[in-house]
Amino acid sequence: MVAELTPRELRARLDAGEEPLVLDVREDWELGIARLPGVVHIPMREIPARLGELQRDRDIVVMCRSGGRSMQVAEFLERNGFPSVANLRGGILAWARDVDPSIPTY
């Protein structure tokens, strides 16, 4: 079962100096509306072909708009040998609601 982090938990980890790879699996047009700084962007449909770009020895937090696509990608990563993967519960919508209300929602 894939672990989940709330936006507040991820914010606390980042504030504590941890550096998980935050993987945003939304489409390009979605990042044009709302994005978090410092994320790695690979659209969901491209993940299988681009697994080699991800570090297996790094904590990965997968995010999308509301948490559904990111959970699917997190499960896929776990099945493909990534040992430390978490889903960002609620996605960027929850981040905007709970951490940074300046981020637009859509």
N, C-alpha and C positions, 0 to 999 in steps of 0.2 A: 504494500500500500504506500502510495506516494505521500510524503509529508507535506503539510501546508503551513505557510506563514501568513499571518495577517500583515497588512501594510504597516501597522505600527511596530510589529516585531521586526520586519525588514528594516524600517527606519532606525530602530534601536541598534540593530547589528551594524548598519552603515555608520551610525554616529559613534559606535564603539571602535571603529577602525577596521572592522572586518571588510573583506573585499570579495564577496561572492560575485560570480558572473551573473548579471541579471540579463536574461535572454527574453527579448520581446518578440513574440511570434505573430504579431498583427501584420496587416498589409501596409504597404507604403503609404497609402492615402490616410490610414488611421494615424500614423505617426505625424502626418502633416497637421492633424487636429490637436493631438495631445501626446506628449512624450516625456519620459524621465531622462535626465542627463546621464550619460555614461553607460547606457544599456548597449548590448549587442543585439542588432536587429537581423533576424533571419525569419522570413515569413514561414508559417507552418508548413505549407506545401513544399518548401525547399529543404526542410530539416533532413530528410533521409539522404539527400545528395550532398549535404554539407556537414555531416557528422564530424568529419576530419578537422573542421575548424574549431571544434569545442574541446576543451581540456578535460580529460577524464579525472584528473586528480584535483579538480577545483570544485568547490560548492557551486551549484547552479540553481538559480531561482528563476523559474519560467513564468512569464506574465503575458496577458492578453487584455482584452477589454473588460471581461467580467469573470474570467477564471475557467471557462469551459474548454476552450482550445488549448490553453496552457496546461491544463490537467492532462489532456490527451498527449501532448508533447512530452510532459514530464514522465508519464507512464512509458512512452516509447523510448525515452532516454534510459530509464531504468532497465527496460528489457534488453537494451543494447549495451549494457555494461557500464553505465555511468552510476557510480556508487552513492553520490551525494546530490540528490535532486529534490527540489521542493517546488510546489505550486504557490503562486501568490494568490491567496484566496480573495476573490472579488475583483481582481485585476486593477486596471487603472481607474475604473469607476470607484472602487473602494479606496484607492490611494487618494483620489481627489476628495472624497467624502471625509476620510479619517486623518489624512496627513497634510495635504496641500490643496486647499479649496481654490487656489488660483488656476489649477489645471482644468481646462475645459472638458466637459463631458459631452458625449454624443450617443 
